[in-house]
Amino acid sequence: MALDITALYNVTSGAVKEAAKSAPTTRTETYTDNGFDSLLHTAIDNLSTTNNYLSDAENEEIKWALGETENTHDLSIALQKASTALQYTVAIRDKLMEAYKELIQMQV
């Protein structure tokens, strides 16, 4: 089953489309090689981003639990970011594992 990436661009809001087009890239390094090295570095960058979101969410929970902040808005945003990033990371891992299993089952 092939993943159709065009489905990711089916956004109905014009403002969201424009924001996605003009969003700056947060990566400081550029990987010109289109091989495995580039894929590996991108995966590591994504994992560290997910880890940062999870850490931020945990910090916001601690602040709220200790009464240091009453702003539940920041807490809910941090929790949603962490949840979405983790779901994305798990989905990528599942696809990679599925591809790996297919490669292992191939007969040469």
Residue pairs with C-beta under 8 A, 6 or more apart in sequence:
3 95
11 17
11 20
26 49
27 45
29 41
31 37
31 38
31 41
31 42
32 38
43 92
46 88
46 89
46 92
47 89
49 85
50 82
50 85
50 86
50 88
50 89
53 78
53 81
53 82
53 85
53 86
54 82
54 85
54 86
56 78
56 81
56 82
57 75
57 78
57 79
57 81
57 82
59 78
60 69
60 74
60 75
60 78
60 79
61 75
61 79
63 69
63 75
64 70
64 72
64 75
69 75
